[in-house]
Amino acid sequence: MTTTIRMADASDLDLIVSEAEIMNVESAWDFTWNAHHARDYLWSFIADESRDIIIVSRDGVPAGGAMIAKSFEFHDEPLAYVCKFWIVREHRRGDTSLVLAQALIDWAKKQKCRQTFVTATAGLNKVEQMLFVRLMNHVGFMDVGPVLCHSN
């Protein structure tokens, strides 16, 4: 099986919107899906030079992706934020997630980011949540504190 990593472009937008809708359904968060907002948000990652959507494919078929952003904030050195991370259901429990996680690290290094942050806040079930945390720990991410949320 051939695995490739590439940056998303305009031709990927429909596919990524579909995957985002699936992520929304799988999440325990009670948000109403809006395809228009999704398309605008996703397009901003494709169009902006400080953000990307990384696509991992298996034998030419997209198997997952991640959205990552570079931010200078208050520093000379940029930080990277992983905004979304997903693996297409048929490719879960294999090494696709490991390949994608490493691609995030490689992207951040290429962008000269000092730190890369990721949160496990997708509202996944406990097993999926634990697997995501273990994956990120496996590639070198450390727990640096809790994420807090207030529902308005």
Buried (B, 14 or more C-beta within 10 A) or exposed (E): EEBEBBEBEEEBBEBBBEBBBEBBEBBEEEEEEEEEEBBEBBBEBBEEEEBBBBBBBBEEEBBBBBBBBBBEEEEEEBBBBBBBBBBBEEBBEEEBBEBBBBBBBEBBEEBEBEEBBBBBEBBBEEEBBEBBBEBBEEBEBEEEEEEEEEEE
